[in-house]
């Protein structure tokens, strides 16, 4: 179908092609950014950071964790936010990744303890059994 009428056809010049290409790149970049900002669970964060999942739960607030569906909802994380928080050494994140979290040891009570009197021959490691009724 060869016609001399160019009213329905158009030609692209180099500038048009360049603009189209730039817009395609822009759209792909936006799609990639949207994909990167998806929320993931604690297991995915643990895999990403090379730590235990328990560590992620212990540091959820410092890592920017979000509860979906209320205070007892599922915990989710935005990986770019997690990386930012770790890079800036976010406050509240005191333990390093991979190390277990332990509560600080409490100082002993200043009160004097009562002495324990063991039955004769009883080992200090075992409690003395009360005598059996006869």
ChimeraX attribute file (.defattr): number of C-alpha atoms within 10 A of each C-alpha:
attribute: neighborCount
match mode: 1-to-1
recipient: residues
	/A:1	2
	/A:2	4
	/A:3	5
	/A:4	5
	/A:5	7
	/A:6	8
	/A:7	6
	/A:8	5
	/A:9	6
	/A:10	7
	/A:11	7
	/A:12	8
	/A:13	8
	/A:14	9
	/A:15	9
	/A:16	11
	/A:17	11
	/A:18	12
	/A:19	11
	/A:20	12
	/A:21	12
	/A:22	12
	/A:23	12
	/A:24	12
	/A:25	12
	/A:26	12
	/A:27	12
	/A:28	12
	/A:29	12
	/A:30	12
	/A:31	11
	/A:32	11
	/A:33	12
	/A:34	10
	/A:35	10
	/A:36	12
	/A:37	13
	/A:38	12
	/A:39	17
	/A:40	14
	/A:41	17
	/A:42	21
	/A:43	16
	/A:44	16
	/A:45	24
	/A:46	18
	/A:47	11
	/A:48	12
	/A:49	17
	/A:50	11
	/A:51	17
	/A:52	17
	/A:53	17
	/A:54	15
	/A:55	19
	/A:56	23
	/A:57	17
	/A:58	14
	/A:59	17
	/A:60	19
	/A:61	15
	/A:62	18
	/A:63	25
	/A:64	17
	/A:65	23
	/A:66	18
	/A:67	13
	/A:68	11
	/A:69	9
	/A:70	9
	/A:71	9
	/A:72	8
	/A:73	10
	/A:74	13
	/A:75	18
	/A:76	20
	/A:77	23
	/A:78	18
	/A:79	22
	/A:80	13
	/A:81	14
	/A:82	19
	/A:83	16
	/A:84	13
	/A:85	16
	/A:86	15
	/A:87	9
	/A:88	8
	/A:89	13
	/A:90	15
	/A:91	11
	/A:92	10
	/A:93	16
	/A:94	11
	/A:95	13
	/A:96	10
	/A:97	17
	/A:98	15
	/A:99	10
	/A:100	12
	/A:101	14
	/A:102	7
	/A:103	5
	/A:104	6
	/A:105	6
	/A:106	6
	/A:107	6
	/A:108	6
	/A:109	7
	/A:110	6
	/A:111	6
	/A:112	6
	/A:113	7
	/A:114	6
	/A:115	6
	/A:116	7
	/A:117	9
	/A:118	12
	/A:119	12
	/A:120	7
	/A:121	7
	/A:122	12
	/A:123	10
	/A:124	11
	/A:125	6
	/A:126	8
	/A:127	10
	/A:128	14
	/A:129	8
	/A:130	7
	/A:131	6
	/A:132	5
	/A:133	4
	/A:134	3
